[in-house]
Amino acid sequence: MNLVALPAFSDNYVWMLHDGHSALVVDPGDATPVQAALDAQGLALAGILVTHHHPDHVGGIAALRPRLQGPVFGPAREAIPEPFVPVQAASTVTLLGLGFTVIEVPGHTAGHVAYWWPGAGTQAPVLFCGDTLFSAGCGRLFEGTPAQMHASLAALAALPASSRVCCAHEYTESNLRFAAAVEPDNAAVASHIAHCRALRAAGQPTLPSTLMLEGQINPFMRCAQPSVIAAALAQGAANDSGPDVLGALREWKNRFR
């Protein structure tokens, strides 16, 4: 299986997974890069996975339907362009012969889901997490609460550490600047900043990340760490509980420049 990040808009990625013959895509907000990739490699479009309802994740579905040879899967509790197959927690969807576990991860939106494939042989697991988890960050809480996002990130953190994190935006460098403000003495953050600057200078994406790396650099996944708790309390967190720490961090990140 080949995992490819297709740039879209100014900072989105449409993820494509293909076997050289057929492909699935995730969150095609823009059909153009998907069509170009399918044409360039002679791939059939076997199906689409959707994590949530925002236009930059679903806007290209209609234009892709004429060449779609399989289903569109999307969260049962959100308005996804019809027709689609609704999915919910613990269900399994199969595309390209691969079984993806559906994980409900509310917070960014009310019905947001993620899709996890456990990998096979030498291929590491893959996590398509939409806008719930970013490298060194998490999505804004448009429809959910800090407690929901904290629980959602905990559910993702419980997956194998080798899981490749395929989030939908190239926000890594700005997120790392925030992570460095939260934990100025975090050597892993400093090291990853240098690595990501080199990748971007070479025109390469900073993604996928891994859950192991996110546990080292992502303040929203480090809410139990004393350094992160101290930073959150200094920013007005009511107490040292995970949801309160995450809520204070998210508010801080919203105004961080």
C-alpha positions in Angstrom: 0.0 0.0 0.0 1.2 3.5 -0.9 0.3 6.4 1.4 0.3 9.8 -0.3 -0.5 13.3 0.9 -2.2 15.3 -1.8 -2.0 19.1 -1.1 -5.2 21.0 -1.5 -6.2 24.6 -0.9 -3.6 26.5 1.1 -2.8 24.0 3.8 -5.1 20.9 3.5 -4.1 17.4 2.7 -6.3 14.8 1.0 -4.8 11.5 1.9 -4.7 8.8 -0.7 -4.0 5.1 -0.1 -3.5 2.9 -3.1 -2.1 -0.4 -4.3 -1.1 0.6 -7.7 -4.5 -0.2 -9.2 -7.2 1.2 -6.9 -7.2 4.0 -4.4 -9.2 5.3 -1.5 -9.1 9.0 -0.5 -9.9 10.7 2.8 -11.7 14.0 3.2 -11.6 15.2 -0.4 -12.5 18.9 0.1 -11.1 19.6 -3.4 -11.6 17.1 -6.3 -8.9 18.6 -8.5 -5.7 17.1 -6.8 -7.5 13.7 -6.5 -8.5 13.6 -10.1 -4.9 14.6 -11.1 -3.4 11.8 -9.0 -5.8 9.2 -10.2 -5.1 10.1 -13.8 -1.4 10.3 -13.4 -1.1 6.8 -11.9 -4.0 5.2 -13.7 -5.9 4.4 -10.5 -9.5 3.6 -10.0 -11.3 5.3 -7.1 -12.5 2.5 -4.9 -14.0 4.6 -2.1 -14.0 7.7 0.1 -13.6 8.1 3.9 -14.9 11.2 5.5 -14.1 12.3 9.1 -16.4 15.3 9.5 -18.8 17.6 7.7 -16.7 20.8 7.1 -16.7 22.0 3.5 -12.9 21.7 3.1 -13.3 18.0 3.8 -16.4 17.2 1.7 -16.5 19.8 -1.0 -15.0 17.6 -3.7 -17.2 14.5 -3.2 -19.8 15.5 -5.8 -17.2 16.0 -8.5 -15.6 12.7 -7.8 -18.8 10.6 -7.9 -18.8 10.0 -11.6 -15.6 8.0 -11.2 -16.3 6.5 -7.8 -16.5 2.7 -7.9 -17.4 2.2 -4.2 -19.0 3.8 -1.2 -18.5 7.0 0.7 -18.3 6.4 4.4 -19.0 9.2 6.9 -20.0 9.9 10.5 -23.5 8.9 11.2 -24.2 12.0 13.3 -23.2 14.6 10.8 -24.6 15.9 7.5 -22.4 14.4 4.8 -23.3 14.8 1.1 -25.7 12.0 0.2 -25.5 9.2 -0.6 -23.1 7.9 2.0 -22.8 4.9 4.4 -23.1 6.1 8.0 -20.5 4.8 10.4 -20.2 5.0 14.2 -17.9 3.8 17.0 -16.4 0.3 16.8 -17.8 -0.4 13.4 -15.4 -1.6 10.7 -15.3 -0.4 7.1 -13.5 -2.3 4.3 -11.9 -0.7 1.3 -9.0 -2.1 -0.9 -9.3 -5.3 1.2 -8.3 -3.3 4.3 -10.4 -3.2 7.5 -10.6 0.2 9.1 -11.9 0.6 12.7 -14.1 3.6 13.2 -13.3 5.7 16.4 -15.7 8.4 17.5 -13.6 11.5 18.4 -15.9 14.5 19.1 -14.5 17.8 20.0 -13.7 19.7 16.8 -17.2 18.7 15.6 -20.0 16.9 17.4 -19.8 13.7 15.3 -16.2 13.6 14.1 -14.8 10.1 13.5 -11.3 8.7 12.8 -10.3 5.6 10.8 -7.6 3.3 12.0 -6.0 0.4 10.0 -3.8 -1.9 12.1 -1.1 -2.4 9.4 0.2 -5.6 8.0 3.6 -7.2 7.7 6.2 -4.4 7.6 3.6 -1.7 7.1 2.9 0.3 10.2 -0.7 1.2 11.2 -2.4 4.2 9.7 -4.6 6.7 11.5 -6.8 9.1 9.5 -7.8 11.6 12.2 -9.1 14.6 10.2 -9.0 17.7 12.4 -9.1 16.1 15.8 -5.4 15.5 16.1 -2.7 17.6 14.4 1.0 17.2 14.7 1.8 19.1 17.9 -1.8 20.3 18.1 -5.5 19.6 18.0 -8.5 21.1 16.3 -10.4 24.0 17.5 -13.5 23.2 19.6 -16.2 24.4 17.3 -18.9 22.0 18.4 -17.4 20.1 21.4 -16.0 20.6 24.8 -12.5 20.3 26.3 -13.7 17.1 28.1 -14.7 15.6 24.8 -11.5 16.5 23.1 -9.4 15.2 26.0 -11.3 11.9 25.8 -10.9 11.7 22.1 -7.2 12.3 22.2 -6.9 9.7 24.9 -8.6 7.2 22.7 -6.2 7.9 19.9 -3.2 7.8 22.3 -4.3 4.3 23.3 -3.6 3.0 19.7 -0.2 1.5 18.9 2.6 4.1 19.1 3.8 3.2 15.7 0.6 4.3 14.1 1.1 6.9 11.3 -0.8 10.1 12.1 -2.4 11.4 8.9 -4.1 14.6 9.8 -5.7 17.0 7.3 -3.7 20.2 7.6 -0.1 21.3 7.3 -0.1 23.2 10.7 2.9 21.5 12.1 5.4 24.5 12.2 2.9 26.9 13.8 1.8 24.2 16.3 5.4 23.6 17.2 6.0 27.2 18.0 3.1 27.0 20.5 4.4 23.7 21.9 7.8 25.4 22.5 6.0 28.2 24.4 4.2 25.6 26.5 7.3 23.6 27.2 10.4 25.7 26.4 12.7 23.0 27.8 11.3 20.1 25.7 14.2 18.9 23.7 12.0 16.8 21.4 10.1 19.9 20.4 13.3 21.8 19.6 14.6 18.9 17.6 11.4 18.4 15.6 11.2 22.2 14.8 14.6 21.9 13.0 13.5 18.7 11.2 10.2 20.2 10.0 11.9 23.4 8.8 14.2 21.3 6.7 11.2 19.3 5.3 9.3 22.4 4.3 12.3 24.1 2.8 12.6 21.1 0.6 8.9 21.3 -0.4 8.0 18.2 1.6 5.1 17.6 4.0 5.8 17.3 7.7 3.3 14.4 7.8 2.6 11.7 8.6 3.7 11.9 12.2 3.5 9.0 14.6 1.6 8.6 17.9 4.9 8.0 19.6 6.2 11.3 18.4 3.0 13.1 19.3 3.3 11.8 22.9 6.7 13.6 23.0 5.9 16.9 21.3 2.1 17.6 21.4 1.0 19.6 24.5 -2.6 18.5 24.0 -1.5 14.9 24.4 0.7 15.7 27.4 -1.9 17.2 29.7 -0.7 15.0 32.6 2.9 16.2 32.4 3.9 18.5 35.2 5.4 21.1 32.8 2.3 21.3 30.7 0.0 21.5 33.8 2.1 24.3 35.2 1.9 26.2 31.9 -1.9 25.7 31.8 -2.4 26.8 35.3 -0.4 30.0 34.5 -2.9 30.6 31.7 -5.9 30.3 33.9 -6.7 26.6 34.1 -9.2 26.0 37.0 -7.3 22.9 38.2 -4.9 20.2 37.0 -7.5 17.9 35.6 -6.9 16.8 32.0 -10.0 18.5 30.5 -9.2 21.8 32.4 -5.6 21.7 31.3 -6.6 21.0 27.7 -9.2 23.7 27.7 -6.7 26.3 29.0 -4.2 25.3 26.4 -6.8 25.5 23.6 -7.9 29.0 24.6 -4.2 30.0 24.8 -3.6 28.5 21.3 -6.6 30.3 19.9 -5.0 33.7 20.7 -1.3 32.6 20.2 0.7 34.4 17.5 
